[in-house]
């Protein structure tokens, strides 16, 4: 008896793309909030511990956001290359 894949490759690529985009979106908003917090701490409090923490969270979330964005684009590109029904127009 032959085992079949649970999801075909096209659906799996779309699911991975959606999950990656969703998580990347969360990282983007964490980065934005941390950047705003970093600016507010700089102008109002000047406590180095809070400033370093906010800056570190901002940098980490920005890195994760850009990494997820790159992965999501790779999934979309792979799906488009494999399952595009349109032929190139001359």
Number of C-alpha atoms within 10 A of each C-alpha: 3 4 5 7 7 8 10 9 13 14 12 14 19 15 14 16 20 15 14 20 19 15 14 23 17 13 20 21 15 18 24 15 14 22 20 15 17 21 16 13 18 14 9 8 11 13 11 11 10 15 19 13 14 21 19 16 18 24 15 14 21 21 15 19 23 15 13 22 20 15 17 22 14 14 20 17 12 14 18 13 10 11 10 9 8 7 6 5 4 3
